[in-house]
């Protein structure tokens, strides 16, 4: 019995200390505090399979897949509750996504395709809704660890959110993005991402920016400082021209890898909405906790 326990412990330590992985499971929950209600929450999970082993020794552990240009497929699910006066709506968002990095004679090419479906179930029968979303991106790694991509998104219904955007940027920013595109609309997107070492230190810097042009337009900016390969802190800002949603949001995050295979993190987002008369109508704050496990 003791031998079996020792073998299991050794196997677990080997897995959690591994420098390469092919699967990643992520879970997160956000607690939402806004003017209308202070008891909303979300829960989300994502599973990703990489077609080849991802070497996590090249730089910041959080960016191992990007630094390896690791092609993958993912599934995601998000659950959220929205309690308003006289109504309680439960949202379910499902998503599937594929990303591919393709070597060429010039620079590595990039492509991604995703699908998300949202079901809004009003427990009082007021706001039942559902919608689909399709997205396609094409781009290239134009310099080492520097990705540029443009895309097309089709939103069949405003109630449809991007399941992967919720996991990456939080429910508040995903809601702003959905309302920016609008109901039954097509949108053009563009984004860049860069991760690079800071000379003379063991730190790295990450930069990302994005644009969404649909019925309205929005942009987002973000930067992450990797204090070492395990620990990072980041800030972000997003602004939309859509009048009836929070018009801007800023956020902060921290992430720490306990081992190369296990990480924990926390996020904070503050979204403000000001009416045309400059009176604050709806402020939203979210606090999130997340964890990842690689094997």
VOBA-1610 file (N, C-alpha, C; in pm, whole numbers, padded with zeros to 5 digits, always signed):
BEGIN
Unk+00083-00120+00000Unk+00000+00000+00000Unk+00087+00126+00000Unk+00191+00127+00086Unk+00280+00241+00093Unk+00357+00261-00038Unk+00394+00148-00101Unk+00465+00158-00229Unk+00376+00221-00336Unk+00247+00181-00336Unk+00153+00238-00434Unk+00133+00387-00410Unk+00123+00426-00281Unk+00106+00566-00248Unk+00228+00646-00288Unk+00346+00590-00263Unk+00469+00659-00302Unk+00480+00674-00452Unk+00439+00571-00527Unk+00443+00577-00673Unk+00347+00683-00725Unk+00227+00688-00666Unk+00128+00788-00708Unk+00178+00929-00679Unk+00241+00947-00564Unk+00294+01078-00529Unk+00405+01120-00624Unk+00494+01027-00656Unk+00603+01056-00749Unk+00549+01092-00887Unk+00444+01021-00930Unk+00383+01049-01060Unk+00321+01188-01062Unk+00251+01224-00953Unk+00190+01355-00946Unk+00295+01465-00949Unk+00404+01448-00876Unk+00510+01547-00875Unk+00575+01560-01012Unk+00588+01447-01079Unk+00646+01451-01214Unk+00557+01528-01309Unk+00424+01508-01295Unk+00330+01580-01383Unk+00332+01729-01355Unk+00325+01768-01226Unk+00316+01909-01192Unk+00448+01982-01213Unk+00557+01910-01227Unk+00685+01975-01250Unk+00731+01964-01394Unk+00646+01912-01481Unk+00685+01888-01620Unk+00709+02019-01694Unk+00805+02018-01788Unk+00834+02135-01869Unk+00764+02130-02004Unk+00684+02028-02031Unk+00609+02019-02156Unk+00470+01967-02123Unk+00373+02011-02202Unk+00235+01969-02180Unk+00160+01969-02312Unk+00047+01898-02314Unk-00034+01891-02435Unk-00182+01923-02408Unk-00221+01926-02280Unk-00357+01960-02241Unk-00352+02073-02138Unk-00452+02160-02145Unk-00467+02264-02044Unk-00614+02278-02009Unk-00644+02281-01879Unk-00780+02302-01830Unk-00780+02428-01746Unk-00872+02518-01776Unk-00882+02645-01705Unk-01021+02662-01647Unk-01028+02709-01523Unk-01155+02740-01460Unk-01151+02877-01398Unk-01263+02948-01398Unk-01266+03079-01335Unk-01406+03115-01290Unk-01414+03207-01196Unk-01542+03260-01150Unk-01527+03408-01126Unk-01631+03484-01161Unk-01632+03629-01139Unk-01753+03668-01055Unk-01731+03756-00962Unk-01838+03811-00880Unk-01863+03954-00927Unk-01990+03986-00952Unk-02028+04111-01018Unk-02103+04201-00922Unk-02059+04325-00911Unk-02123+04426-00827Unk-02157+04544-00916Unk-02286+04570-00937Unk-02325+04686-01015Unk-02440+04761-00948Unk-02479+04873-01010Unk-02580+04959-00950Unk-02712+04887-00934Unk-02744+04797-01028Unk-02873+04729-01023Unk-02875+04613-00926Unk-02761+04550-00905Unk-02760+04430-00822Unk-02617+04400-00778Unk-02602+04341-00660Unk-02470+04311-00607Unk-02446+04162-00587Unk-02530+04078-00647Unk-02521+03934-00620Unk-02501+03850-00746Unk-02464+03911-00858Unk-02444+03835-00980Unk-02310+03763-00977Unk-02301+03653-01050Unk-02175+03580-01057Unk-02170+03501-01187Unk-02051+03462-01226Unk-02031+03376-01342Unk-01936+03263-01304Unk-01941+03157-01380Unk-01846+03047-01368Unk-01813+02998-01508Unk-01687+02969-01534Unk-01647+02930-01669Unk-01539+02824-01664Unk-01534+02742-01769Unk-01431+02639-01781Unk-01392+02627-01927Unk-01264+02601-01952Unk-01214+02584-02089Unk-01113+02470-02091Unk-01122+02386-02191Unk-01025+02280-02212Unk-00959+02295-02347Unk-00827+02283-02352Unk-00751+02302-02476Unk-00659+02183-02499Unk-00660+02136-02623Unk-00570+02028-02665Unk-00473+02083-02769Unk-00344+02067-02746Unk-00241+02111-02840Unk-00194+01991-02922Unk-00181+02011-03050Unk-00147+01899-03139Unk-00007+01845-03115Unk+00081+01930-03064Unk+00217+01886-03029Unk+00247+01932-02887Unk+00344+01868-02824Unk+00385+01907-02689Unk+00430+02054-02687Unk+00387+02126-02584Unk+00424+02266-02568Unk+00542+02274-02471Unk+00653+02329-02518Unk+00773+02346-02436Unk+00755+02472-02351Unk+00747+02455-02219Unk+00722+02570-02132Unk+00849+02631-02076Unk+00964+02600-02135Unk+01091+02652-02084Unk+01143+02770-02165Unk+01068+02818-02263Unk+01118+02922-02354Unk+01103+03064-02300Unk+01018+03083-02199Unk+00993+03218-02149Unk+00885+03213-02043Unk+00806+03320-02029Unk+00700+03321-01929Unk+00607+03200-01945Unk+00581+03131-01836Unk+00496+03011-01842Unk+00358+03043-01895Unk+00306+03162-01863Unk+00172+03199-01907Unk+00162+03209-02059Unk+00275+03234-02126Unk+00274+03253-02271Unk+00340+03137-02346Unk+00349+03022-02281Unk+00419+02909-02343Unk+00359+02871-02477Unk+00227+02862-02486Unk+00163+02820-02610Unk+00188+02921-02722Unk+00181+03050-02691Unk+00205+03155-02791Unk+00350+03152-02837Unk+00443+03139-02743Unk+00585+03138-02779Unk+00622+03016-02862Unk+00549+02906-02845Unk+00572+02784-02923Unk+00493+02780-03053Unk+00408+02884-03075Unk+00318+02883-03191Unk+00245+02749-03199Unk+00178+02716-03090Unk+00117+02584-03072Unk-00026+02581-03127Unk-00047+02508-03233Unk-00181+02490-03289Unk-00265+02408-03191Unk-00395+02438-03186Unk-00478+02376-03083Unk-00625+02381-03118Unk-00705+02308-03040Unk-00851+02316-03043Unk-00898+02331-02898Unk-01009+02406-02879Unk-01058+02434-02744Unk-01210+02423-02739Unk-01260+02389-02621Unk-01401+02395-02589Unk-01417+02478-02463Unk-01526+02557-02456Unk-01547+02644-02341Unk-01695+02649-02305Unk-01720+02675-02178Unk-01857+02693-02129Unk-01858+02799-02020Unk-01959+02887-02025Unk-01974+02991-01925Unk-02116+02994-01873Unk-02129+03003-01741Unk-02259+03015-01674Unk-02264+03149-01601Unk-02373+03221-01618Unk-02386+03349-01550Unk-02528+03375-01506Unk-02542+03445-01395Unk-02672+03487-01346Unk-02679+03638-01341Unk-02795+03690-01382Unk-02817+03834-01382Unk-02949+03861-01312Unk-02943+03916-01193Unk-03064+03943-01114Unk-03094+04092-01120Unk-03208+04125-01178Unk-03256+04262-01181Unk-03389+04267-01106Unk-03438+04388-01078Unk-03565+04403-01008Unk-03677+04339-01091Unk-03740+04237-01035Unk-03850+04171-01104Unk-03809+04069-01206Unk-03679+04040-01218Unk-03634+03944-01320Unk-03509+03873-01270Unk-03491+03750-01317Unk-03369+03674-01292Unk-03340+03595-01418Unk-03227+03627-01482Unk-03191+03562-01608Unk-03064+03479-01590Unk-03068+03356-01640Unk-02952+03267-01639Unk-02899+03256-01781Unk-02770+03281-01798Unk-02707+03276-01930Unk-02612+03156-01939Unk-02624+03082-02047Unk-02533+02972-02079Unk-02466+03005-02212Unk-02333+03004-02214Unk-02260+03030-02337Unk-02163+02914-02364Unk-02175+02855-02482Unk-02091+02743-02523Unk-02001+02789-02638Unk-01880+02735-02646Unk-01791+02775-02753Unk-01697+02665-02798Unk-01659+02671-02925Unk-01557+02581-02983Unk-01464+02666-03069Unk-01334+02637-03062Unk-01237+02720-03132Unk-01118+02637-03178Unk-01061+02675-03291Unk-00939+02612-03342Unk-00841+02722-03383Unk-00714+02703-03348Unk-00609+02796-03387Unk-00498+02718-03457Unk-00441+02777-03561Unk-00334+02709-03634Unk-00224+02807-03672Unk-00101+02766-03649Unk+00018+02837-03696Unk+00078+02754-03809Unk+00097+02816-03926Unk+00137+02743-04047Unk+00270+02799-04097Unk+00377+02719-04098Unk+00506+02767-04149Unk+00497+02800-04298Unk+00558+02910-04340Unk+00569+02946-04481Unk+00713+02987-04510Unk+00743+03017-04636Unk+00878+03059-04674Unk+00911+03197-04617Unk+00810+03273-04583Unk+00833+03411-04539Unk+00819+03424-04387Unk+00699+03419-04337Unk+00675+03425-04193Unk+00568+03323-04158Unk+00559+03279-04033Unk+00453+03187-03996Unk+00315+03252-04012Unk+00226+03182-04078Unk+00089+03231-04095Unk+00004+03184-03978Unk-00103+03259-03950Unk-00192+03228-03838Unk-00336+03228-03886Unk-00415+03136-03834Unk-00559+03132-03865Unk-00634+03078-03744Unk-00753+03132-03722Unk-00838+03080-03616Unk-00984+03088-03660Unk-01063+02997-03608Unk-01207+02996-03634Unk-01277+02956-03504Unk-01389+03022-03475Unk-01459+02991-03351Unk-01610+03003-03370Unk-01682+02936-03282Unk-01828+02941-03279Unk-01872+02947-03134Unk-01967+03036-03105Unk-02024+03047-02971Unk-02176+03053-02981Unk-02241+02996-02881Unk-02388+02999-02875Unk-02429+03036-02733Unk-02518+03133-02723Unk-02565+03181-02593Unk-02714+03155-02578Unk-02752+03105-02463Unk-02893+03086-02426Unk-02920+03174-02305Unk-03012+03270-02318Unk-03054+03355-02207Unk-03191+03308-02161Unk-03196+03253-02043Unk-03318+03193-01990Unk-03372+03278-01875Unk-03477+03354-01902Unk-03539+03436-01799Unk-03631+03350-01713Unk-03606+03349-01584Unk-03687+03269-01493Unk-03824+03332-01469Unk-03844+03456-01516Unk-03975+03520-01506Unk-04041+03535-01643Unk-03978+03478-01747Unk-04036+03480-01880Unk-04028+03613-01951Unk-03940+03702-01907Unk-03936+03837-01965Unk-03836+03850-02079Unk-03720+03786-02067Unk-03612+03814-02163Unk-03549+03687-02219Unk-03628+03586-02248Unk-03572+03466-02310Unk-03512+03503-02445Unk-03395+03448-02473Unk-03329+03482-02600Unk-03218+03380-02624Unk-03169+03372-02745Unk-03050+03292-02776Unk-02990+03343-02904Unk-02865+03314-02925Unk-02797+03364-03043Unk-02669+03290-03074Unk-02627+03300-03199Unk-02505+03237-03247Unk-02404+03342-03288Unk-02278+03301-03285Unk-02169+03389-03325Unk-02062+03305-03394Unk-02015+03354-03509Unk-01908+03289-03583Unk-01796+03391-03602Unk-01672+03346-03591Unk-01558+03437-03607Unk-01445+03367-03681Unk-01377+03443-03764Unk-01262+03394-03840Unk-01153+03499-03834Unk-01029+03454-03811Unk-00913+03543-03808Unk-00804+03489-03899Unk-00733+03579-03965Unk-00617+03545-04045Unk-00506+03644-04011Unk-00384+03594-04004Unk-00275+03684-03970Unk-00140+03620-03990Unk-00038+03678-03928Unk+00098+03627-03942Unk+00181+03671-03822Unk+00282+03591-03791Unk+00381+03629-03690Unk+00488+03706-03766Unk+00473+03839-03773Unk+00553+03922-03862Unk+00695+03945-03810Unk+00716+03922-03682Unk+00849+03930-03619Unk+00847+03830-03504Unk+00964+03795-03449Unk+00963+03699-03339Unk+00865+03737-03228Unk+00770+03647-03201Unk+00672+03663-03094Unk+00583+03787-03112Unk+00561+03828-03237Unk+00477+03945-03267Unk+00372+03906-03369Unk+00248+03889-03321Unk+00136+03845-03405Unk+00049+03963-03445Unk+00013+03967-03573Unk-00083+04064-03626Unk-00193+03985-03697Unk-00320+04015-03664Unk-00431+03939-03722Unk-00550+04030-03746Unk-00624+04002-03852Unk-00751+04070-03880Unk-00858+03962-03890Unk-00983+04002-03866Unk-01087+03900-03863Unk-01223+03952-03902Unk-01316+03859-03912Unk-01456+03886-03942Unk-01541+03811-03841Unk-01638+03880-03782Unk-01728+03819-03685Unk-01872+03843-03728Unk-01951+03739-03725Unk-02093+03749-03755Unk-02172+03716-03630Unk-02251+03812-03583Unk-02333+03793-03463Unk-02479+03791-03506Unk-02541+03674-03492Unk-02679+03660-03535Unk-02777+03720-03437Unk-02733+03745-03314Unk-02821+03799-03212Unk-02736+03868-03107Unk-02782+03984-03058Unk-02703+04058-02960Unk-02681+03980-02832Unk-02767+03882-02806Unk-02753+03803-02683Unk-02637+03705-02691Unk-02571+03696-02806Unk-02465+03597-02822Unk-02329+03657-02785Unk-02264+03594-02688Unk-02133+03639-02641Unk-02024+03544-02690Unk-01901+03592-02688Unk-01784+03512-02724Unk-01738+03437-02599Unk-01754+03305-02599Unk-01720+03225-02481Unk-01573+03240-02443Unk-01487+03256-02542Unk-01343+03264-02515Unk-01302+03404-02470Unk-01375+03504-02516Unk-01352+03641-02470Unk-01387+03654-02322Unk-01493+03587-02278Unk-01530+03587-02137Unk-01417+03532-02052Unk-01357+03422-02097Unk-01248+03360-02021Unk-01121+03443-02026Unk-01095+03509-02137Unk-00970+03584-02152Unk-00976+03722-02087Unk-01090+03790-02102Unk-01097+03930-02062Unk-01204+03962-01959Unk-01288+03864-01925Unk-01390+03888-01825Unk-01525+03919-01885Unk-01630+03897-01806Unk-01766+03910-01857Unk-01801+04055-01887Unk-01749+04151-01812Unk-01783+04291-01836Unk-01734+04337-01973Unk-01609+04306-02006Unk-01556+04346-02136Unk-01621+04269-02249Unk-01654+04141-02226Unk-01724+04063-02329Unk-01861+04122-02358Unk-01929+04173-02255Unk-02059+04236-02275Unk-02047+04366-02354Unk-01945+04446-02325Unk-01922+04569-02400Unk-01896+04537-02547Unk-01813+04435-02571Unk-01781+04397-02709Unk-01905+04351-02783Unk-01992+04272-02717Unk-02114+04224-02782Unk-02206+04339-02819Unk-02222+04436-02729Unk-02310+04549-02757Unk-02250+04644-02860Unk-02118+04648-02867Unk-02053+04730-02969Unk-02085+04678-03108Unk-02078+04546-03125Unk-02109+04487-03256Unk-02255+04509-03290Unk-02346+04490-03192Unk-02488+04513-03214Unk-02561+04386-03255Unk-02691+04399-03267Unk-02778+04285-03297Unk-02783+04257-03446Unk-02766+04130-03482Unk-02774+04087-03622Unk-02679+04168-03709Unk-02553+04170-03670Unk-02455+04253-03738Unk-02330+04173-03773Unk-02256+04227-03870Unk-02123+04178-03901Unk-02021+04277-03847Unk-01904+04230-03814Unk-01802+04317-03758Unk-01665+04279-03813Unk-01579+04380-03823Unk-01440+04361-03860Unk-01356+04377-03733Unk-01260+04288-03713Unk-01174+04294-03596Unk-01028+04298-03638Unk-00945+04350-03551Unk-00800+04351-03574Unk-00732+04346-03437Unk-00619+04278-03429Unk-00547+04273-03303Unk-00399+04246-03326Unk-00320+04283-03227Unk-00177+04254-03227Unk-00140+04199-03090Unk-00035+04119-03087Unk+00015+04065-02961Unk+00166+04048-02972Unk+00235+04089-02864Unk+00381+04077-02862Unk+00426+04036-02722Unk+00523+03945-02716Unk+00586+03906-02591Unk+00737+03905-02614Unk+00811+03975-02529Unk+00955+03978-02548Unk+01030+03998-02417Unk+01153+03951-02413Unk+01237+03965-02294Unk+01284+04109-02279Unk+01303+04150-02154Unk+01361+04281-02125Unk+01511+04261-02104Unk+01590+04320-02191Unk+01735+04298-02189Unk+01796+04329-02052Unk+01888+04244-02010Unk+01959+04265-01887Unk+01884+04226-01762Unk+01767+04167-01777Unk+01687+04124-01662Unk+01633+03984-01690Unk+01566+03927-01589Unk+01496+03802-01612Unk+01346+03825-01630Unk+01313+03952-01663Unk+01174+03989-01685Unk+01140+03993-01834Unk+01009+03989-01863Unk+00958+04002-01999Unk+00840+04097-01999Unk+00805+04145-02118Unk+00691+04236-02133Unk+00596+04181-02238Unk+00468+04194-02213Unk+00367+04155-02310Unk+00280+04275-02344Unk+00252+04293-02472Unk+00168+04404-02520Unk+00061+04349-02612Unk-00060+04399-02599Unk-00165+04358-02692Unk-00261+04474-02714Unk-00320+04477-02833Unk-00416+04580-02870Unk-00518+04521-02965Unk-00640+04574-02962Unk-00744+04520-03049Unk-00846+04626-03088Unk-00910+04604-03202Unk-01015+04692-03253Unk-01135+04607-03292Unk-01255+04660-03269Unk-01379+04598-03313Unk-01462+04706-03383Unk-01503+04678-03507Unk-01584+04774-03581Unk-01710+04705-03629Unk-01823+04733-03561Unk-01952+04675-03599Unk-02053+04785-03614Unk-02166+04773-03544Unk-02263+04883-03544Unk-02201+05007-03480Unk-02117+04984-03378Unk-02034+05089-03320Unk-01890+05038-03323Unk-01801+05107-03255Unk-01660+05066-03256Unk-01604+05067-03115Unk-01500+04987-03095Unk-01435+04979-02964Unk-01288+04945-02986Unk-01206+04984-02889Unk-01066+04945-02890Unk-01026+04902-02750Unk-00922+04819-02743Unk-00870+04777-02613Unk-00718+04772-02619Unk-00656+04801-02505Unk-00512+04801-02490Unk-00476+04725-02363Unk-00365+04655-02367Unk-00323+04583-02248Unk-00173+04565-02243Unk-00119+04559-02123Unk+00023+04529-02107Unk+00042+04442-01984Unk+00136+04350-01993Unk+00164+04258-01884Unk+00314+04258-01858Unk+00351+04271-01732Unk+00490+04262-01693Unk+00513+04127-01626Unk+00600+04048-01686Unk+00636+03918-01629Unk+00760+03939-01543Unk+00739+03944-01413Unk+00850+03972-01320Unk+00953+03860-01323Unk+00909+03741-01351Unk+00993+03626-01380Unk+00905+03530-01459Unk+00951+03410-01483Unk+00872+03318-01565Unk+00745+03270-01496Unk+00735+03289-01363Unk+00619+03240-01289Unk+00516+03349-01256Unk+00562+03470-01227Unk+00475+03574-01173Unk+00458+03689-01271Unk+00332+03732-01289Unk+00304+03843-01379Unk+00195+03933-01322Unk+00201+04061-01360Unk+00096+04157-01327Unk+00062+04232-01456Unk-00063+04269-01472Unk-00104+04335-01594Unk-00213+04437-01572Unk-00226+04530-01668Unk-00333+04629-01669Unk-00391+04635-01810Unk-00518+04679-01819Unk-00583+04686-01949Unk-00686+04798-01950Unk-00722+04843-02070Unk-00824+04947-02086Unk-00902+04920-02213Unk-01036+04940-02206Unk-01123+04922-02322Unk-01223+05036-02327Unk-01252+05084-02449Unk-01350+05192-02465Unk-01437+05166-02587Unk-01567+05192-02574Unk-01664+05169-02681Unk-01743+05295-02708Unk-01790+05310-02833Unk-01874+05424-02868Unk-02022+05393-02850Unk-02055+05272-02801Unk-02195+05234-02781Unk-02252+05310-02661Unk-02363+05384-02682Unk-02415+05473-02580Unk-02477+05402-02461Unk-02536+05283-02484Unk-02618+05223-02381Unk-02550+05111-02305Unk-02420+05102-02312Unk-02346+05005-02230Unk-02240+05082-02152Unk-02175+05018-02057Unk-02058+05087-01999Unk-01965+05130-02111Unk-01932+05258-02114Unk-01857+05312-02227Unk-01708+05283-02219Unk-01659+05249-02100Unk-01518+05216-02089Unk-01498+05122-01971Unk-01386+05052-01974Unk-01354+04958-01866Unk-01203+04948-01852Unk-01156+04949-01731Unk-01014+04925-01707Unk-01002+04807-01611Unk-00891+04739-01621Unk-00875+04619-01540Unk-00732+04597-01497Unk-00716+04509-01399Unk-00585+04470-01349Unk-00588+04321-01319Unk-00474+04256-01331Unk-00469+04112-01305Unk-00332+04072-01252Unk-00331+03961-01181Unk-00206+03902-01132Unk-00216+03752-01152Unk-00104+03689-01188Unk-00104+03545-01213Unk+00026+03485-01162Unk+00015+03367-01100Unk+00134+03303-01045Unk+00129+03153-01070Unk+00240+03098-01123Unk+00252+02955-01144Unk+00316+02891-01021Unk+00237+02814-00950Unk+00287+02743-00832Unk+00391+02640-00874Unk+00362+02571-00982Unk+00456+02482-01051Unk+00442+02511-01200Unk+00528+02456-01286Unk+00509+02478-01429Unk+00375+02428-01483Unk+00303+02349-01405Unk+00177+02292-01452Unk+00054+02347-01382Unk+00072+02425-01277Unk-00043+02473-01199Unk-00028+02623-01173Unk-00133+02699-01206Unk-00130+02843-01183Unk-00259+02889-01119Unk-00250+03001-01048Unk-00367+03066-00990Unk-00357+03214-01024Unk-00474+03280-01030Unk-00473+03422-01065Unk-00596+03493-01013Unk-00590+03627-01019Unk-00702+03710-00978Unk-00714+03827-01075Unk-00837+03873-01096Unk-00863+03983-01189Unk-00958+04084-01125Unk-00949+04207-01171Unk-01042+04313-01131Unk-01074+04398-01253Unk-01202+04425-01275Unk-01246+04511-01386Unk-01346+04612-01333Unk-01330+04737-01374Unk-01422+04844-01339Unk-01474+04905-01468Unk-01605+04895-01491Unk-01668+04947-01613Unk-01765+05058-01575Unk-01756+05173-01644Unk-01840+05289-01616Unk-01932+05318-01733Unk-02054+05355-01700Unk-02148+05401-01801Unk-02197+05540-01763Unk-02179+05636-01850Unk-02230+05770-01827Unk-02333+05804-01934Unk-02448+05850-01891Unk-02551+05892-01986Unk-02508+06021-02054Unk-02585+06062-02153Unk-02547+06181-02229Unk-02550+06307-02142Unk-02624+06303-02031Unk-02625+06417-01940Unk-02516+06405-01834Unk-02423+06307-01855Unk-02307+06286-01768Unk-02342+06235-01629Unk-02463+06187-01611Unk-02498+06125-01483Unk-02470+05976-01492Unk-02403+05922-01392Unk-02370+05781-01393Unk-02497+05698-01378Unk-02523+05609-01475Unk-02641+05525-01472Unk-02608+05387-01419Unk-02500+05330-01464Unk-02468+05194-01424Unk-02317+05176-01416Unk-02268+05152-01297Unk-02127+05117-01276Unk-02120+04968-01246Unk-02021+04902-01303Unk-02004+04759-01281Unk-01861+04729-01239Unk-01845+04651-01134Unk-01715+04604-01092Unk-01718+04452-01082Unk-01613+04388-01129Unk-01603+04243-01120Unk-01471+04204-01055Unk-01477+04102-00974Unk-01358+04042-00914Unk-01357+03895-00951Unk-01249+03848-01011Unk-01243+03711-01060Unk-01127+03633-01001Unk-01148+03504-00988Unk-01044+03410-00948Unk-01035+03302-01054Unk-00913+03257-01085Unk-00897+03155-01188Unk-00783+03062-01155Unk-00784+02947-01219Unk-00678+02847-01202Unk-00660+02770-01331Unk-00538+02725-01357Unk-00508+02644-01474Unk-00428+02521-01431Unk-00453+02411-01505Unk-00378+02289-01481Unk-00335+02232-01614Unk-00207+02202-01630Unk-00150+02151-01754Unk-00096+02010-01734Unk-00114+01929-01836Unk-00057+01794-01828Unk-00037+01738-01968
//
